[in-house]
Amino acid sequence: MIRRQNPFLTVVVATMGFVTFGLASTRTARAQEVNLSSLEDERSDRVFTRTGAEHGFVAALGYAKTLRMLGRASLVSGEVTAPWAGFDGSDFRLCLGVLTPIARGGRWKLAAGFFPTLRRTGNELGRMTSVGADVGVTGGYYARHWFVAGEAGFDWSMTTHVSHSDGYRNLVFDEARNGWYANPGGNIRYGLQAGTSFSRYDIVLRIGQMRDTAGQPPLLPFYGTLALVTRW
């Protein structure tokens, strides 16, 4: 139990710890797994599944479609991600966004992505809903049937709504108020992805590391995922 000699300090420390703990359970190192050389294909629709370690063991399901935007073939996508160890239907992450090629030279390509995000998670202290965005770049060598690329990005939680539980009020601070908390934090990621493409399928492996905005590693400082993409 946290002692109450200084109520203001207590609620700030406890609430920020609550926010940090909760957001870590659903924050993921977001990146679209795609062989950029396939964006001009006739098959413009994709369904993808992903699983691996990203602040925990997670699974994702998403849909993407190739559209022409400003004269470029861009990939517009949406996905839902949730932890599969101790599955809880109220613990999830939704994102919608676009990945657009910004430079190329032969088979060397560079793309940038922007994905607004919504997260929801909770524990015995309460429930949190976070709004933010993921921005990143992916670039490398993209052949018809395989590719290898580097990736970097920033996953930012802009604001979070906290609903404290009765247990939190009874044990920590009985006057804690529900509400929005601005800029609780974010993670910087950097890593590699490699994939193989055959028929209408892509298999993509991603590995890398993460740091928070202060340069410190999270509880699980690395990520590694495997994705299967089906095109039609």
N, C-alpha and C positions, 0 to 999 in steps of 0.2 A: 504494500500500500504506500502511496505517496503522501507524505505528511502535508498539512495545510497551513503552515505558518505564513506562507506568502501565496494567497490564492491566485493572483495574476500570474506569477512565475509558474505555479503548478499547472495551470490550465494551458499555458503556452507550451511548456516542455512536454507535458503528457499528450496534448493534442497533436503537436508536430511529430512526436514519436509514433503516434497512432496513424497519422497520415503516411509517414514514410514506410512503416511496416506494411500497411495495406496496399499501397501502390506497388510495392515491390513484387507482390504476388501475381500481378497481372501485366506488368510492364514487359514488353517484348522488344527484341531487336528487329524492327520491322524492315523488310526489304522484299521487293517483288522478285520472285524467281522466274526469270525469263531469258531465253536465248534471243538477244536483240536481233539476230539475223532472221528470225522467223516473223517479225512484225509485219512484213509485207506479204506474207502468205495469204492464200485465199481463206484459210481457216482463221476466222476472227474471234471465235469464242473459246474460252478456256475455263476449266474447272480444276482447282488445285487443292491438295491436302498437304499438310505439313505437320511433322511431329519432331520433338527433340527437347533439348534443355535450353530454356530462356528464363532465368530467374526461377526455375522450377521446371517440372516436366509438363509440357503443354501440347495441345493439338489444335490445328486450325483448319477451317474449311472456307473456300472462297470462290468467287467467280470474277472473270475478267473478260473484257471485250476490246478489240482493237478498233479505234476510231481515228479518223483524220482530223487533226486539230492544228490550225495555222500551217497547213501544208505538210504536216508530219504525221506519221503513223504512231499514235500514242496508245498506251494501254490504260484503260479506266477499270478499276477493280474495287471490290469490297470483300471483306472477310470478317469472320468471327473467330476469336481465339479463346480457349479456356484451359485451365489446368485439368489434367486427367488423373492425377494422383489425388484421391479424396475429392472426386468431382462434386461441384456445387453449381447448380444451374444459375445462381445469382452472381457468380464470380466469372466475369467475362470481359472481353475487349472487342469493340467494334471499330472498324476503320473503313473509310471510303477515300479514294484519291486517284491520282493519275501519275504515270511514269512516262516521261517524254525524252526521246533521244535529243541531245543538244550538240553533239559533235561526232564526226566520224572521219575515218581515213582508211579506206579499204575495209578490212575486217576488224579494224580497231574502232571501238565505239564507246561513247560516254553518254549516260542517261541520268536525268535528275527526277526525283519523285517528291510529291507533296501529299500527305495523307492525314487529314483531320481525324481525331480519334476520340472515342468515348470509352471509359473504363468504369467498371463497377465491382466492388469487392467489400468484404466485411469480416469481422470476427466478433468475439465476445464484447469488444469495446464499442461496436457500432457499425454503421454502414457508410461507405464512401463512394461518391460518383465524381469522376474526374474528366475534364475536357482539356484536350491539348492537340498536338500535331507532331507528326514525324516527318522530317525532311532528310533527304540523303542523296548521294550520288553513287552510281555503279559504273565501272568502266573496265574494259579489258579487250581480249581477243575473242571474237565470235565467229567461228566457222559454222558451216551448215549443220554438222552433226555433233559438235562439241564446243565448249567455251570455257574460259577461265577468266576471272575478273576480280578486281578489288572492290570493296564497298566501304563507305563511311557515312555516318549519319548522326542526327541528334533527335532523340525522342523526348519531347518536352511536355510536361503536365502544366498547363497554364493556370488552371484553377480547379479546386476540389470542393465539393459540398460534403460536409461531415454531419451525420446524424448520430449523436451519441446514444448509447444504450442506457437502460436503467442501471445496469451494473457499473458502467463507467461513472455515472453520477453518484452512486452509492459509495464506491470505493476510491474514486479519484477526486472529483470536484462536483458538488451537487448543484452548482449554478452554471455548469457548462452549457453553452448555447449552440444550437445547430446553426449552420450557415456555410457560406463560401469562404475559402481560404486561398489567397492569390499566390501563384507561382511557387508551389511546393517543391519543384525540382525537375531534374531531367537526367538523362544518360547519354553519353557520347559512345558510339560504337565504331569499331574498325575491324575489318576482317577480309576473308576471301570467300568466293563461291566458285564452284566448278560444276559443270553439268554435261550430260550426254543427251542427244536428241535422236529419236528414231521413230519412223512411221509418224504417228500423231501424238507421241508421248515425249515428255522431258523428265529426267530425274536430276535433281539439283541438290548438292551438298553445300552447306554454309557453315563456316567456323569463324570465330573471332573473339575479341575481348571487349569489355565495357568498362567505362569509368563514369562517375557522376560529375557534376559540374565543378566540384571542388578537386577533381583529379583522383578521388579515392575509388577503389574497386567496390562493387556491391558484394552481397553475401556470396553470390555465385558469379565470379568475375568473367566468365567466358560463356559463349553460347555455341551451340552446334545443332543444326537441324537438317532433316532430310525431307524433300518435297517431291511429290509426283504431280505432274501437270498433264492434263488431257486436253488436246486441241481438236476442234471440229469446225 
